[in-house]
């Protein structure tokens, strides 16, 4: 069954504030920077690689990172959609423990203009209604597809990112399975 996409990338009708954005403290600088696909580490409810959060990101000034990803938001006031994925736009954050512990694969070193194109293209990627199947990884995969279509990345970069991201935490899942906690 095809996913049902939400208006305005999940933002329509939402009454909560967007996540704090520190772009005024950590600006994207006019130098070439590596753009990476982060795959964040397993949490308490993680049962498979499908549960891991994915984000495109690059370093900005003052130790910050600009993240391009969807977030899961609780919207209990909406009886039809008590939680949803939302794309709030690019978010600049300081590097915390989750960022340092995330595993990554590189999309390559890109100039400021190319990174701005990534930000613009991300606004075109739909966000699906929660259905038990679609998640943040699907959104990143769709974004990577659009980056390829728009010639921001090439076939090799696209293929490597997808292949690598899907297996960055295989060792963790293998250890867990050996310990009998699969």
N, C-alpha and C positions, 0 to 999 in steps of 0.2 A: 504494500500500500504506500502510495506517495505521501510524503509529509505535507502537512498544511502549514503554510508560512504565515507569520504574524505581521500585521501592519507595522511600519516604522521600526523594523528589526526588534520588535518586542517592546518598544518604548511607548506605544499608544496606550493611553489610559493608565499609565503607571503613576503612582503618587509618591513613590519613594525617591529620595535624592540619588543621583548617580554617585558612583564611588569617587572618593577624593582624588583629584588629579593634580599632581605636583609639577605641571609643565612650566609654571612660573618660577619654580625653584631650580629646575633641571631642564634646560633648553636643549633641543636637538641642535647639534652644531654642524657647521658647513664643512665637515670632513667625511671622508669615506669611513664607513663603519660596517662591521660584519652583521648581517641580519641572520638571526637564528630561529629555529623552531624549538621552543622549550617544551619538554614533556615533564610535568611536575610529578614528584614522588607519590607513592601510594599513601593513602590515608587509612583511617580505621575501617571504613566500609568497602575498601577496595577488594574486589574479587577477581578482576581480570584487567588486562591492559586497556580495555574499552572504557574503564572507569577513570583513567588518568586524564588530567586537564592538559590541553595543548594551547600554546600561545606563540605568535610571532613576536619577536622583540629585537631591540638593538639598544646599545648603550647611548646615553645622552650625557650632558655635562653633570658635574657634581655627584657622580656615582649613581645616577638614576638610570632607569630602563624605560623605554617606551614600549608598551604592550599593545598588541592588536589581538583581541580575543572577545568571546562572549562570556558572560557571567551568568550563573544561576541565581535568580532573585526570588525571594519569598514575597508573594503578593496575596496574603490571606483575605484582603478586602475584596478580591475579585473571585466570586464563587465559581466562575467558569474556568478560571486559570489561577489557582492558588500559588503556583510557582511557575516560572518561565525562564527561558534564556533571553538575555538582552545584550544587544551590542550598543554600548554607550559611546563609542568612538574611541580613538586612541587614548590610552591612559598612561601617564608618566608616574612611576613609582620609584621609591628608593629600593635598593636591593636588600631584601630581607632573607631570612633563612630559606624560605621556599625557593627563591631565585638561585641562591648559592647551591642548593641541593638538587635543583632541577638538572636533568640531563638534556643535552641539546645536539642538534644537527645543524650544520651551516647551510644557508641558502646562498652564501657568497658575500663578498664585500661590495657595498653599494654606496653611491654618492647620495647627497641630501635630496636632490631632485627625484631620484628613483624611490627613496624612502617616502617622500611626499606622495608619489604616485601610488605606493602601496596603501597609504592612509586613505587616499581618495577612492581607490578600488574597493577597499573594505566596506565603504558605505553602500556598495551595490550588492553585497552578499546577503541573501535572505536568512532570516532566523526562523526556524520551525517551531511549531507548537510542541510541547513535550508529548511524546508518544511511547516512551519506553525504549525507543530505538535511537532516535536522532539525538546527538549531543554536540559538545564543543568541538570534538574531533571532526565531525561532519562539516561544521562551519569552516574550520581551518582547511580541510580538504577542498571545499568549494572555493575558498579564497585562493588557495594555491592554483586551482584550475583557472581562475580568472587572471591570476598573475601570469600564468603560462599563455593564455589566450591573448593577453595584452603585451606579450613579449618582455615582461619584466624579468621573468626567469625562463630558462630554456628547458628542453625535455630532460636533459641529464640532471639538472638541479631539482626539477619536479620529482622525477623518479627516485633520486637519492633521498630527498627529504621524506617522502612517503614511506619508503622501505626502511630507512633508519628509525624514524619516529615510532613506528609500530613495534620495534624490538629493543628500544633503549633500556627497558626495565626487565627484559627476559630473565636476567640473572636473579633478580629479586623474586620473581614469580616461581622460578625453578627452585630456589632455596625454600620458599614457602611450601611448595608442593612436597619437597623432600621431608620437610618437618611435619607433614600431615595436616597442613592448614589450607589446602587448596579449596 
